[in-house]
Amino acid sequence: MKKESVVSFKADDELAKLLQAMPNRSEFIRRALMQAMDSTCPLCQGSGIMTPSQRQHWDAFTNHHHVGVCPSGCGETILFCDHDEKHEYE
């Protein structure tokens, strides 16, 4: 059996009331955290800020890549490789 740890965090009154009303708030919080961690930006790792070194790598990467809107119609912002003759989304 896995050893479990207790983790706590501060929440404002409104969030605390919403969580207290959940039938299984621990499971809800675990799932929400795992989903958020799976969706974290791989470059900044969720900080929202690139380090100067990451910025240099990003600048080099963008010499042959660009950010654009997915042409499949989903409307999401995605990366495109400028060397691809045809994008897989088209």
C-alpha positions in Angstrom: 0.0 0.0 0.0 1.3 3.5 -0.9 2.1 5.8 1.9 -0.1 8.9 1.7 0.9 12.4 2.8 -1.4 15.2 3.9 -1.1 18.4 2.0 -2.9 21.6 3.0 -3.4 24.9 1.4 -5.2 28.2 2.2 -8.4 29.0 0.4 -10.7 32.0 0.7 -14.1 31.5 2.4 -16.0 31.1 -0.9 -13.7 28.3 -2.2 -13.6 26.6 1.2 -17.5 26.5 1.3 -17.6 25.1 -2.2 -15.0 22.4 -1.3 -16.8 21.5 1.9 -20.0 20.8 0.0 -18.2 18.3 -2.3 -19.0 14.6 -1.4 -15.3 13.6 -1.9 -13.3 16.7 -1.9 -10.0 14.9 -1.4 -10.5 12.9 -4.6 -11.7 16.1 -6.4 -8.6 18.0 -5.4 -6.3 15.2 -6.3 -7.9 14.9 -9.8 -7.9 18.7 -10.3 -4.2 18.9 -9.4 -3.2 16.0 -11.6 -5.1 17.5 -14.5 -3.5 20.9 -14.0 0.0 19.3 -13.8 -0.7 17.4 -17.0 -1.6 20.7 -18.7 1.4 22.7 -17.5 3.5 24.4 -20.2 6.5 22.2 -20.8 8.8 25.2 -21.4 8.1 27.5 -18.4 6.7 24.6 -16.3 3.7 26.6 -15.1 5.6 29.7 -14.0 4.4 31.8 -16.9 7.9 33.3 -17.3 10.8 32.0 -19.3 14.3 32.3 -17.9 16.9 34.2 -20.0 18.4 30.9 -21.1 14.9 29.5 -22.1 14.3 32.7 -24.0 17.5 32.2 -26.0 16.4 28.6 -26.9 12.9 29.9 -27.7 14.3 32.5 -30.0 16.4 29.9 -31.9 13.4 27.6 -32.1 11.2 30.3 -33.6 13.7 30.8 -36.5 12.0 27.7 -38.1 8.7 27.6 -36.2 5.8 29.9 -35.6 2.7 30.1 -33.4 -0.7 30.1 -35.2 -4.3 29.0 -35.0 -5.0 25.4 -35.8 -6.5 25.2 -39.3 -8.7 22.2 -38.4 -11.3 24.6 -36.9 -10.8 23.9 -33.2 -9.4 27.5 -32.8 -6.5 26.5 -30.5 -3.1 28.1 -30.7 -0.5 25.6 -31.8 3.1 25.5 -33.0 3.9 25.0 -36.7 7.2 23.8 -38.2 8.1 26.1 -41.1 10.0 23.2 -42.8 6.8 21.1 -43.2 5.4 21.3 -46.7 1.9 20.3 -45.4 0.7 20.4 -41.9 -1.0 17.3 -40.5 -4.0 19.4 -39.5 -4.8 20.6 -43.1 
